[in-house]
Amino acid sequence: MMVPVSYYLILSAIVFLTGVVGVLIRRNIIAILLSIELMLNATNINFVAFSDRLQDLGGQVFVFFTLTVAAAEVAVGLAIIIALHRSKSTINIEEFNLLKW
Amino acid sequence: MAYMFFGYFAGIIAITAILVVALRNPVYSALSLLVMFFHVAGLYITLHAEFLAAVQVIIYGGAILVLYLFVVMLLNVNRDDRYHSQWRVAAFVCIPLSIEFLVLLSGGIGSAHRAPASLSVEPYISNNTLAIGKMLFSTYLFPFEVASLILLVAMIGAIVLAKRDIGENNAKHMTRAPGAR
């Protein structure tokens, strides 16, 4: 009575694709960071599903490290957003073309 | 029973993930992401990862989401949030990804029912936290230390980026780019 691991893969693929679409089509930088969180969670679901299926705790330890990286990414990303908002008083991503050639 | 729980959690996760992208107000997006984090934690519990479920709720739901909501309310943005004007490029990237997903879905379902490969692991310890701790401090000790270094660097970087006047006095006499504040 175990849910096959392919179901978890499908769920994770759906969430990951949603995150990719969100990164590509949203214009709000905060929404883009939220979509990155979606992608990280999709990979975490995969890790835990395979850790349970293969009876190997390494996957759960990797989720732990992913959490660490996600926390660091959020801290730095939100600091960048605050700095951007201070310089241009908008967080619409189309207003930022400073690095465009 | 397991299918019922999985169906509930997976359905809510998929719906709220789509809502995160679809909703226009960033506050609603963040709250929908919060619901998704809780259901991912529930999914972890059905997968016998109780420690990770608790960590998911505490770190993601407690720390990261609060940070997001704090920034959203600090910047006070709930307007002009249409989709990106380059949505054609996005569609050009996303449609092949979706087709690939469907192809993999149609081809790979039958082969996933195999028994897992026989690995030489000790039987699953019932105390999940104890097992993760033992593994984290023996096999993964060096990555654990590197993670602490990452957190330190991120903390210093966030402070330097977000603080207004670090180095302002020194940079006053230098030439400033015309786009700078």
Interface residues (C-beta under 8 A of the other chain):
Chain A: M1 M2 V3 P4 V5 S6 Y7 L9 I10 L11 A13 I14 V15 L17 T18 G19 V20 V21 G22 L24 I25 R26 R27 N28 I30 A31 L33 L34 S35 E37 L38 N41 N44 I45 V48 A49 S51 D52 R53 L54 Q55 D56 L57 G58 Q60 V61 V63 F64 F65 L67 T68 V69 A70 A71 A72 E73 V74 A75 V76 L78 A79 I80 I81 I82 A83 H85 R86 S87 I91 N92 I93 E94 L98
Chain B: M1 A2 Y3 F6 A10 I13 A14 A17 I18 V20 V21 P26 S29 A30 L33 M36 F37 V40 L43 Y44 L47 H48 A49 F51 L52 V55 Q56 I59 Y60 A63 I64 L67 Y68 V71 V72 L74 L75 V77 D80 D81 R82 Y83 H84 S85 Q86 W87 V89 A90 V93 C94 L97 S98 F101 L104 L105 G108 I109 A112 H113 P116 A117 L119 V121 P123 Y124 N128 A131 I132 M135 L136 T139 Y140 P143 A147 I150 L151 V153 A154 M155 G157 A158 I159 L161 A162 R164 G179 A180 R181
